[in-house]
């Protein structure tokens, strides 16, 4: 197995560290030159609830662009271990550019690798399927919390459930089983899933309830559950998401919003109470958030099916306003 990791943010570094710990040699695609040089000279580090892990520079590889995956002699000449898996760990607002770049490089990549989307929200697989063969596209549900502590370092802050990898297009799971085993051996639980659509909608629910509110209020997840006002908003958002799912023909692991909320308050929220969302981290850093793939995606799906989704639409609008304020500030 030979794996490329597109993106050296928190998720990419964490998954890459697992692969290195399992004896693989992940190849990072990194646009930022300073980060690329640091990874080449210092390697990468992972800390947090799953312990310390260090990958020395010779345990990883770095290239500067997606086209380089096809041009690089290590990939294109070595007939034994061509890249057969590509993990996309970029923010969702970069998805279109990444998909287009992969499509341009695709004819030169030996064996048509599998592409695993390790991203937040809903709609990523459909976007990539417009550019790449859909039977090669897989999705990962990541419900572990990460915080990037340095350009080459990541901390695992919370963990709610194993990473799940599956296909929204009924592709065979065998090609990703070795990847799941390697990530698990490397320190983060991971398993194939035949119900990845349900898994992804579970993550969308979780994100819709917590990410925008936590970012707007500026607090960790647990504080939202302690306040009557924010609990009321989260409960209303859950009802709205369930209504949109049903109207669009999707479902998740809980039959109703009320059943989901019982699990949410009893299990999911306590396990991640101290975590600050990546959306809050992005706002603080003046970066664009992934709201369009979370609350925005729910509102868009509702509009496509002639349904109202005023709460998700309002949260998406408020976060976009906060982004603009940060840019101007």
MIKE-560891 format. One record per residue (C-alpha): residue number from 0; residue in one letter; x, y, z. Coordinates in steps of 0.02 Angstrom, whole numbers, plus 32768, in hexadecimal, padded with zeros to 4 digits. Each point is the difference from the previous one (the first is absolute). Layout:
{NUM, A, {X, Y, Z}}
...
//
This chain:
{0, X, {8000, 8000, 8000}}
{1, X, {803F, 80AC, 7FD2}}
{2, X, {7F9F, 8097, 803F}}
{3, X, {8002, 80B7, 7FCF}}
{4, X, {7FB7, 807E, 807B}}
{5, X, {7FC2, 80A1, 7FB0}}
{6, X, {8005, 8086, 8085}}
{7, X, {806E, 8014, 809A}}
{8, X, {7F7F, 8049, 8074}}
{9, X, {7FCD, 7FAF, 80A3}}
{10, X, {7FA4, 7F6C, 7FB2}}
{11, X, {8085, 7FDF, 7F7D}}
{12, X, {808D, 8004, 807E}}
{13, X, {7FA2, 7F8E, 8078}}
{14, X, {7FD6, 7F7D, 7F7D}}
{15, X, {80AE, 800C, 7FB6}}
{16, X, {804D, 7FE2, 80AA}}
{17, X, {7F97, 7F62, 8014}}
{18, X, {803A, 7FBF, 7F57}}
{19, X, {80B5, 8023, 802A}}
{20, X, {7FEE, 7FA9, 80A9}}
{21, X, {7FB8, 7F68, 7FA6}}
{22, X, {809B, 7FF4, 7F92}}
{23, X, {7FB8, 8055, 7F65}}
{24, X, {8058, 8095, 7FB1}}
{25, X, {7F79, 8082, 7FE0}}
{26, X, {8020, 8082, 7F7B}}
{27, X, {7FBD, 80AC, 802E}}
{28, X, {7FC9, 807D, 7F7C}}
{29, X, {8025, 80A9, 8051}}
{30, X, {7FEA, 80A9, 7FAC}}
{31, X, {804D, 806A, 808A}}
{32, X, {80BC, 8002, 7FE7}}
{33, X, {802A, 8022, 80B6}}
{34, X, {7F97, 7F6B, 8038}}
{35, X, {804C, 7F90, 7F7A}}
{36, X, {80B0, 802D, 8035}}
{37, X, {7FD8, 7FE3, 80B7}}
{38, X, {7FB7, 7F54, 7FDD}}
{39, X, {8098, 7FD4, 7F97}}
{40, X, {807B, 8038, 8085}}
{41, X, {7FA6, 7FD8, 80A3}}
{42, X, {7F7D, 7F7E, 7FD5}}
{43, X, {7F59, 8008, 8059}}
{44, X, {7FC1, 7FEB, 80B2}}
{45, X, {7F5B, 7FC7, 8049}}
{46, X, {7FCF, 8016, 80B5}}
{47, X, {7F61, 7FF8, 8066}}
{48, X, {7F8A, 7F7B, 8041}}
{49, X, {8048, 7F72, 7F98}}
{50, X, {80B2, 8023, 8039}}
{51, X, {809D, 8044, 7FB1}}
{52, X, {8034, 7FD0, 7F50}}
{53, X, {8090, 8044, 7F9B}}
{54, X, {8023, 7FDF, 7F48}}
{55, X, {80B2, 802A, 7FCF}}
{56, X, {8021, 8056, 7F5A}}
{57, X, {8032, 7F5D, 7FAC}}
{58, X, {7F59, 7FB1, 8031}}
{59, X, {7F9D, 8077, 7F92}}
{60, X, {800B, 8052, 7F55}}
{61, X, {7FCF, 80AE, 7FCA}}
{62, X, {7FD2, 804A, 7F57}}
{63, X, {7FBE, 80AD, 7FD6}}
{64, X, {7F6D, 7FE0, 7F8D}}
{65, X, {7F82, 7F81, 7FC3}}
{66, X, {804D, 7FFA, 7F50}}
{67, X, {80A4, 7FCE, 8053}}
{68, X, {7FAF, 7F5D, 8034}}
{69, X, {7FFB, 7FD0, 7F49}}
{70, X, {80A7, 804C, 7FCF}}
{71, X, {8068, 7FC1, 8091}}
{72, X, {8070, 7F6C, 7FCF}}
{73, X, {7FDF, 7FAE, 80A8}}
{74, X, {7F4A, 7FED, 7FCD}}
{75, X, {8005, 7FEF, 7F44}}
{76, X, {8097, 7F8D, 7FEA}}
{77, X, {7FF7, 7F8D, 8098}}
{78, X, {7F94, 7F6F, 7FC0}}
{79, X, {7FF5, 7FAC, 80AA}}
{80, X, {7FAF, 8086, 806B}}
{81, X, {7FA2, 8083, 7F9D}}
{82, X, {7F8D, 8071, 8062}}
{83, X, {7F5D, 7FA1, 8011}}
{84, X, {7FA8, 806A, 8084}}
{85, X, {7FED, 80BC, 800B}}
{86, X, {7FBC, 804D, 80A0}}
{87, X, {7FB3, 80AC, 7FE4}}
{88, X, {8012, 805D, 80A5}}
{89, X, {7FE6, 80B2, 7FC4}}
{90, X, {7F77, 8077, 8037}}
{91, X, {7F5F, 7FEC, 7F9F}}
{92, X, {800E, 80A9, 7FAB}}
{93, X, {809C, 7FBD, 7FA9}}
{94, X, {7FA5, 7F66, 7FBE}}
{95, X, {7FDB, 8042, 7F52}}
{96, X, {80B5, 8031, 7FE0}}
{97, X, {8041, 7F5A, 8044}}
{98, X, {7F83, 7F9C, 7F98}}
{99, X, {802F, 805E, 7F62}}
{100, X, {80BB, 7FE9, 8021}}
{101, X, {7FE8, 7F46, 801F}}
{102, X, {7F9A, 7FF1, 7F61}}
{103, X, {808B, 8053, 7F9B}}
{104, X, {8083, 7F8C, 804B}}
{105, X, {7F92, 7F64, 7FFA}}
{106, X, {8039, 7FBB, 7F57}}
{107, X, {80B5, 8000, 803F}}
{108, X, {7FDD, 7FAB, 80A7}}
{109, X, {8024, 7F45, 7FF3}}
{110, X, {7F6E, 7F8D, 8023}}
{111, X, {7F7B, 8085, 8023}}
{112, X, {8012, 8010, 80BD}}
{113, X, {7F72, 8004, 807C}}
{114, X, {7FD9, 80AC, 8045}}
{115, X, {7FC6, 800C, 80B6}}
{116, X, {7FAD, 80A4, 8031}}
{117, X, {802B, 8026, 80B6}}
{118, X, {7F9A, 809F, 8009}}
{119, X, {7F72, 804E, 8060}}
{120, X, {7F4F, 8016, 7FC6}}
{121, X, {7F93, 7FC1, 7F72}}
{122, X, {8015, 800D, 7F44}}
{123, X, {80BB, 7FDD, 7FED}}
{124, X, {7FEC, 7F56, 7FAC}}
{125, X, {7F85, 8045, 7F81}}
{126, X, {8078, 808D, 7FD4}}
{127, X, {8093, 7F89, 7FE7}}
{128, X, {7F92, 7F89, 7F9B}}
{129, X, {7FEA, 808A, 7F7F}}
{130, X, {80BB, 7FF7, 7FDE}}
{131, X, {8038, 7F4E, 802A}}
{132, X, {7FB9, 7F50, 7FEA}}
{133, X, {7F80, 7FED, 808B}}
{134, X, {802F, 7F4B, 8021}}
{135, X, {80AB, 8040, 8037}}
{136, X, {7FBA, 807B, 807F}}
{137, X, {7FEB, 7FD6, 80B8}}
{138, X, {7FCD, 806A, 8095}}
{139, X, {8042, 8001, 80B2}}
{140, X, {7F9C, 8032, 8099}}
{141, X, {807C, 804C, 807B}}
{142, X, {7FB6, 802B, 80A9}}
{143, X, {80A5, 8016, 805B}}
{144, X, {8037, 80AF, 8035}}
{145, X, {80A9, 8043, 7FCA}}
{146, X, {8061, 809E, 801F}}
{147, X, {8097, 8033, 7F9A}}
{148, X, {8082, 803C, 807D}}
{149, X, {8089, 8026, 7F80}}
{150, X, {8011, 7FF3, 7F43}}
{151, X, {8041, 7F4D, 8016}}
{152, X, {7FA7, 7FD0, 80A2}}
{153, X, {7F50, 7FCD, 8031}}
{154, X, {7FA9, 7FDA, 80A4}}
{155, X, {7F70, 7F84, 800F}}
{156, X, {7F8B, 8059, 8078}}
{157, X, {7F62, 7F94, 8007}}
{158, X, {7FBF, 7F5F, 7FB4}}
{159, X, {7F48, 7FD2, 7FEF}}
{160, X, {8006, 7F67, 7F8E}}
{161, X, {806E, 7FA1, 7F85}}
{162, X, {8024, 804B, 7F55}}
{163, X, {7F8E, 7FAC, 7F81}}
{164, X, {802A, 7FEB, 7F47}}
{165, X, {7F82, 7FCD, 7F7D}}
{166, X, {7FB6, 8026, 7F55}}
{167, X, {7F65, 8065, 7FD7}}
{168, X, {8005, 7FAF, 7F53}}
{169, X, {7FFC, 7F48, 8035}}
{170, X, {80B8, 7FE3, 7FDA}}
{171, X, {8059, 7F68, 8047}}
{172, X, {8046, 801F, 80AF}}
{173, X, {8091, 7F86, 7FEC}}
{174, X, {8075, 8085, 7FB7}}
{175, X, {7FF2, 806B, 809E}}
{176, X, {8009, 7F75, 8082}}
{177, X, {80BF, 8004, 8007}}
{178, X, {7FF9, 80BD, 8015}}
{179, X, {7F89, 7FEF, 8094}}
{180, X, {8070, 7F7E, 8050}}
{181, X, {809A, 806E, 7FEC}}
{182, X, {7FAC, 8099, 804D}}
{183, X, {7FC3, 7F96, 8091}}
{184, X, {80AB, 7FB1, 801B}}
{185, X, {8049, 80B0, 7FFA}}
{186, X, {7F99, 8038, 8094}}
{187, X, {7F51, 803D, 7FCD}}
{188, X, {7F70, 7F82, 7FF5}}
{189, X, {7FC3, 7FEB, 7F4D}}
{190, X, {7F8F, 7F84, 7FA6}}
{191, X, {7FA7, 7FE8, 7F59}}
{192, X, {7F47, 802A, 7FFF}}
{193, X, {7F72, 7FC4, 7F90}}
{194, X, {7F92, 808B, 8045}}
{195, X, {806D, 8095, 7FDA}}
{196, X, {7F6C, 806E, 7FCC}}
{197, X, {7FB3, 7FE7, 80AC}}
{198, X, {80AA, 801F, 804E}}
{199, X, {801A, 80A2, 7FA0}}
{200, X, {7F53, 8041, 802B}}
{201, X, {8023, 7FD9, 80B7}}
{202, X, {809A, 806E, 7FF3}}
{203, X, {7F9F, 8088, 7FA4}}
{204, X, {7F7F, 7FFF, 808D}}
{205, X, {8088, 800C, 8084}}
{206, X, {8057, 808D, 7FA2}}
{207, X, {7F60, 8062, 7FDE}}
{208, X, {7FD2, 7FFF, 80B8}}
{209, X, {80AB, 802E, 8043}}
{210, X, {8075, 8053, 7F84}}
{211, X, {7FA8, 80A3, 7FD0}}
{212, X, {7FBD, 8021, 80AF}}
{213, X, {80A7, 7FD9, 8051}}
{214, X, {8058, 8071, 7F84}}
{215, X, {7F86, 8090, 8015}}
{216, X, {7FFE, 7FF7, 80BD}}
{217, X, {80B9, 7FD8, 800B}}
{218, X, {7FF5, 7F6B, 8076}}
{219, X, {8028, 7F45, 8004}}
{220, X, {7F76, 7F85, 7FD7}}
{221, X, {7FD6, 7FD6, 80B4}}
{222, X, {7FCF, 80B2, 802C}}
{223, X, {7F79, 7FFC, 7F7B}}
{224, X, {7FB0, 7F6D, 8058}}
{225, X, {8002, 8058, 80A8}}
{226, X, {7F9A, 8097, 7FC7}}
{227, X, {7F44, 7FF5, 7FED}}
{228, X, {8001, 807D, 7F70}}
{229, X, {807F, 7FA4, 7F96}}
{230, X, {7FB1, 7F57, 8027}}
{231, X, {7F5C, 8041, 7FBC}}
{232, X, {8054, 8039, 7F60}}
{233, X, {805B, 7F5A, 7FEB}}
{234, X, {7F60, 7F9E, 8019}}
{235, X, {7FA7, 8068, 7F7D}}
{236, X, {8092, 7FEB, 7F86}}
{237, X, {7FFA, 7F43, 8019}}
{238, X, {7F47, 7FFD, 7FD5}}
{239, X, {8020, 8066, 7F65}}
{240, X, {808E, 7F91, 7FC4}}
{241, X, {7F97, 7F63, 8018}}
{242, X, {7F73, 804F, 7F9C}}
{243, X, {8077, 802C, 7F71}}
{244, X, {804D, 7F52, 8002}}
{245, X, {7F56, 7FB0, 7FF3}}
{246, X, {7FC9, 8075, 7F75}}
{247, X, {809D, 7FDD, 7F9D}}
{248, X, {7FF6, 7F43, 8017}}
{249, X, {808D, 7FE9, 807C}}
{250, X, {8008, 7FB5, 80AE}}
{251, X, {807C, 7FE7, 808D}}
{252, X, {8016, 7F89, 8092}}
{253, X, {7F75, 804D, 806A}}
{254, X, {7F4A, 7FFA, 7FC7}}
{255, X, {7FCC, 80AB, 8044}}
{256, X, {804B, 80A2, 803F}}
{257, X, {7FC6, 7FD9, 80B1}}
{258, X, {8058, 7F57, 8001}}
{259, X, {809C, 8050, 7FB9}}
{260, X, {8000, 808A, 8084}}
{261, X, {7FF9, 7F7E, 808C}}
{262, X, {80A0, 7FB3, 7FBC}}
{263, X, {804B, 80AB, 7FDC}}
{264, X, {7FEE, 8040, 80B3}}
{265, X, {8028, 7F59, 8054}}
{266, X, {8094, 7FC7, 7F96}}
{267, X, {803C, 806E, 7F72}}
{268, X, {8008, 80A9, 8055}}
{269, X, {8054, 7FC5, 80A3}}
{270, X, {8088, 7FA7, 7F9C}}
{271, X, {802D, 80A2, 7FA6}}
{272, X, {7FD0, 8082, 8083}}
{273, X, {80AB, 8053, 8008}}
{274, X, {8019, 800B, 7F44}}
{275, X, {7FFE, 80A4, 7FA2}}
{276, X, {7FC2, 7FEA, 7F4E}}
{277, X, {806E, 8019, 7F69}}
{278, X, {7F83, 8086, 7FCE}}
{279, X, {8028, 8064, 809C}}
{280, X, {80BA, 7FE5, 7FE1}}
{281, X, {7FEB, 803D, 7F4D}}
{282, X, {7FA1, 809D, 8035}}
{283, X, {8084, 802A, 8081}}
{284, X, {8089, 7FEC, 7F7D}}
{285, X, {7FA1, 8068, 7F7F}}
{286, X, {7FEB, 7F6B, 7F8D}}
{287, X, {7F6A, 7FCD, 7F9A}}
{288, X, {7F94, 7F7E, 8056}}
{289, X, {7FA9, 7F64, 7FBD}}
{290, X, {7F52, 8040, 8025}}
{291, X, {7FC8, 7FE9, 7F4B}}
{292, X, {801A, 7F44, 800F}}
{293, X, {7FA6, 7FF4, 80A9}}
{294, X, {7F6C, 8072, 8028}}
{295, X, {800B, 804B, 7F52}}
{296, X, {7FF5, 7F53, 7FB0}}
{297, X, {7F64, 7FD7, 8065}}
{298, X, {7FAF, 80A5, 7FCB}}
{299, X, {802F, 7FE2, 7F4A}}
{300, X, {7FBD, 7F4E, 8003}}
{301, X, {7F5E, 8040, 804C}}
{302, X, {7FEF, 8082, 7F77}}
{303, X, {801B, 7F7B, 7F79}}
{304, X, {7F6E, 7F9D, 8048}}
{305, X, {7F8F, 8096, 801D}}
{306, X, {8010, 7FF9, 80BD}}
{307, X, {8022, 8086, 8082}}
{308, X, {809F, 7FFD, 8069}}
{309, X, {8002, 80AD, 8051}}
{310, X, {806E, 7FD3, 8095}}
{311, X, {808B, 7FB1, 7F9B}}
{312, X, {7FF3, 808D, 7F82}}
{313, X, {800C, 8082, 808A}}
{314, X, {8096, 7FAC, 8052}}
{315, X, {8059, 7FF7, 7F57}}
{316, X, {7FDC, 80B9, 7FE2}}
{317, X, {8041, 8031, 80AD}}
{318, X, {80A1, 7F9E, 7FEA}}
{319, X, {801D, 804D, 7F54}}
{320, X, {7FE7, 80AA, 8051}}
{321, X, {807F, 7FD4, 8086}}
{322, X, {807B, 7FCD, 7F78}}
{323, X, {7FEB, 80A7, 7FA9}}
{324, X, {8016, 805E, 80A3}}
{325, X, {80A2, 7FA4, 8023}}
{326, X, {803F, 8024, 7F50}}
{327, X, {7FDD, 80B9, 8014}}
{328, X, {8043, 8005, 80B1}}
//
